[in-house]
Amino acid sequence: MLAFVIALWILMYLLDANRGNELVEFVHDTATWLAGWSYDLFTFSKEWVQVVFGYGVAAVVYLLVGHAVAGWLYRR
């Protein structure tokens, strides 16, 4: 679910969603909070690359951690 919110924000950013919309603002704020630790790990000159890579790293980590936790719980 966490990775979905981040991926949704990346998609909304790339499609130039209306930032004045409450849903877009909520998704952006949530994704920014979730990816706060990874967003500035690397810097890129293009803003869209920064968004995709910065938020994408967090999404991949959340997917891997979620998969590992689910596997551990399944074995119990």
Secondary structure as GFF3:
##gff-version 3
##sequence-region A 1 76
A	DSSP	alpha_helix	2	14	.	.	.	ID=ss1
A	DSSP	alpha_helix	22	34	.	.	.	ID=ss2
A	DSSP	alpha_helix	47	75	.	.	.	ID=ss3
###
